[in-house]
Amino acid sequence: MSVYLVTICEITNFSEALTEYADISAKLIEEHGGHYVVRGPVNRVVEGSLLNGKTAIIAKFPNKECIDNFWASEEYQSTKHKRDGTGIYDIGIFEGVD
């Protein structure tokens, strides 16, 4: 069953380190069998206000093992700090409905 890594964030300090983090994490997601489904700011909020000014990043992985291996990998863990101080990040893992 597919599994999704969902991030909703509010970027408050776009930096070179954040760009490096985005590039490295994209490579690592692909290396662990994932790919982006959504990666960018909200296009239009149609109801509510929680998504105003937010960016969504949704990566699809083929299974839980792949997403767990990505998240726990030494490469990702040693890169994750590059987004420190750049915004507010809420991240969760969701099972798909294959």
N, C-alpha and C positions, 0 to 999 in steps of 0.2 A: 504494500500500500504506500502511495506517495505521502511524503511528509513535507511540511512547509515551515520555513524559518521566516517569521514575520516581524519586521521592525517598523515601528512608528517613531519618528524622531522629529525634533524641532532643532534645526541647526542654528546656533546662536553665534558661532565663531568659525566661519569657514577658513581653513588654514591649509598650508602645503602638506602638513602631516595628515590631515583628513583626506586629502587627495591621494596620498601614498597608501593610507589605510584602505580606501575604496578600491584602488587598483590591485593591491595585494589580496584583499579578501575576495574580490571577483575571481582572481586566478585560483585561489584555494577552493572556492565553492565549486568551480568547474573540475578541479582535480579530484574532488570528492564526489563527483557524479551529479552535482547540482547545476541549476541554471536559473537565471532571473526570470520571473514572471512579471514583476513590477519593480521599477527602480526610478523614483522621481517624486517631485512634489505633487500634491493633490491638484487635480485638474479643475475640479469644481465640487464644492460641498453641496449636496442636495438636501441634506437634513442634519440638524444638530450643529454644534459648533466645535466639538473636540478635534476635528481634523483641520480647522483653519490654520494655515501656516505650517502644516506638517508635511513631512516626506515619508513615503512608504517604500520599503524595500521588502520584496517577497521573493524568496528563493525556493524552488521546488527541488526536492531530493527524491530519489527512487524508493528509499526506505529509511527507517529510524537509524539503522547502523551507519549509513552514510552521513547523516546529519550529525550524529553523535561523534563520529570520527573527525568530521570537520571541526566541530566546536571544541573538542578536546585536543586537537592537534597542537603540537609544539609551535608550529609556524603561525597558526592563528592566535594562540595565546600570547606569543611574543610580539604580535602586531597590534593587538586590540588596544593597547595603551595609546596608540596614535590618535584615537578619537577622544581621548580625555580632554575635557575643557572645551569641547566643540559644540556641545548641545545636550539635549535630554533624550535618552534612548530607552524605549520600552520594547523588549524583545521576547518573543514566545515561539514555541514549537506547536504546530497544529497538524493533526492527521487529516489526510485528504479523504475524499469520498469516491475512490476509484470503483 
